[in-house]
């Protein structure tokens, strides 16, 4: 059972009753009745005596609403702990989320990290002709430990509150995931963090957000970024170019090694990659020097980075083949 807490420590990550009603699809009058008769949650109070609900409260209310929708009376499920509520839901929803390989090849792959969103999505109708939810994780630790999806198109992260020092961490998680686009669902933020968010390519939406609204936002993102229209090379030109695979020393070493073997492919590929790296650096310098054409030079540098990444993949294939044959 949720207990009351000091509002001065949790007010920044709490929601008013109207927002909670929209998130959980529970009418405001019903929320008040459930609290008064069954003590399903105990919201904190603001200085104005407004009810303020935390993520744990929304989590529990969502579970209760799902069970009531499946025929349980609120009186029978209100005394149960969240773990028992989840067990009952799973009995109803044995076929709740199935990822079919033939479907994921045709649709955009969406992964969600977040306690409330993942719980809601596990028990909602997730069918959509454009995308598939291929992973739902309660938190980042769960995602890092269990994610096996190496082809994420859209990563959705739910944050109760975003501070400026969170942006770098979020960006690192996004890059490590290999996802093409990031969507942030946040409860609260401040002006300093907003400034940093505007400098990113992230899509960010303030909670509360319903499941239908979330699906609409995902489809809008897919349409705007052309995520579903993969090119033949398997990368997204609108995304930031991948980090380098090989250092200068490694490329020079490979060029030298190729002179001692019959195949000269490593030498040629290494030379092309080094040249592309030089042009990436040149484009960045031009972007700093010539502000009028900065956007063009940033674009040129990023596209060159994608070309460099393709050549790096080609070099890796050659190295792998040469290693198997004993030549490298």
Secondary structure by P-SEA (a helix, b strand, c coil): ccccccccccccccccaaaaaaaacccaaaaaaaaaccccbbbbbcccccbbbcaaaaaaaaaaaaaaaacccccccccccaaaaaaaaaaaccccbbbbaaaaacbbbbbbbcaaaaaaaacccccccccccccccccaaaaaaccccccccbbbbbbccccccaaaaaaaaaaaacccbbbbbbccccaaaaaaaaacccccccccccaaaaaaaaaaaaaaaccccccccccccccccccccccaaaaaaaaaaaaacccaaaaaaaaaaaaaaaaaaaaaaaaaccccaaaaaaaaaaaaaaaaaaaaaaaaaaaaaaaaaccc
